[in-house]
Structure formats: C-alpha cells, structure tokens
C-alpha cells in the first residue's frame, strides 16, 4: 500500500466520507500549495490539544468556560440539553435560542452498554439545582434512544421545580406528506399549533 492508498484509507474512516470521496480528497491534497498543506497538517496535529470540552456545558471550546457559558447576555434561566457538542453549533446557527446549553455526550443505549452514569446527566441535575434554571429544553434526537434519554431526564428533574419541555418534531419545511413516515406524521399531529 502506497502513501496515497494509506491517506485514502484514513480519510474513508471519517464519518460521512466513503472510499470515492476519500480518494478525491487525497488527490486534491496532492495538488495543493505546500504552505496550505503545512498549515492544514499543523491544525490537525494540534486540534486535540487546543480544543476541549467546556467544564460547564460540555461543548467544544478553546477557552474554558466556553464563549456561550461566559456570555452575560445569554438567558441563564433556560438550558437546552443536546446529545453531542456539534449539536450546539447547529442550534446556535439557527439564531432561535439565546439560553445556555448542556451536552450529554451521547444517549442512553443499553444495547451499547451506555447507561445514565456514562452521560453528563448528574452534572445537569447539579446545574438545575444550583442555578436559577426555570426551563430545561430537551433537544435529543427523535430516536428510541433519544426519547428514552429525554424521558429519563424528565424523571430525574421532576422534583426540581423547573419546567421540562421537548423540542417539537414533525414535517420538515418543504417536505412532502407523501414521503413522511408514520412516526413523523404522528409527531406532527401531536405537536400541531394554532394558526
């Protein structure tokens, strides 16, 4: 196996990149400016030492606490609970939420050996009990594991006095009913709002 095959194999192990995409990326890198390649390789080499989880919310950050947790203009009475750190940037990019975040680091999945103790649920409960939190928004994915995790969190927070809500889920904008699955349609009907 030559160097091109090795780098193609390495790229294909990344999520969302198949063998063909990996080969295109490797071929593109061969044509790149050496200065770009040097900067790119340094960025990859130092990524894990520069970026770490925020000690408050668990999101990826270079500064601890992260810019969201240290922003005094954020609504400190609401926490949005997400599965993974990349979910924070997805929600931030929507510009629809101005509260705080809490990253669980996954979902409850007994088949994979992941229980509540492997997630950041205890630190969420501490934040709710210690702070001025009035609402916890559960933004886990609408999967069996995401729903199980949301129900578990709702159960452990029931005596804290804060409101626990769940993001509505349903039909995407521009989507056709014809292509919607039964579960999505059911959630759409349950989460309907008055117009």
Secondary structure, 3 states (H helix, E strand, C coil): CCHHHHHHHHHHCCCCCCHHHHHHHHHHHHHCCHHHHHHHHHHHHHHHHHCEECCCCCCEECCCCCCCCCCCCCEEEEEEEECCHHHHHHHHHHCCCCEEEEECCCCCEHHHCECHHHCCHHHHHHHHHHCCCCEEEECCCCCHHHHHHHHHHHHHCCCCCCEEEECCCCCCCCCCHHHCCHHHHHHHHHCCCCC
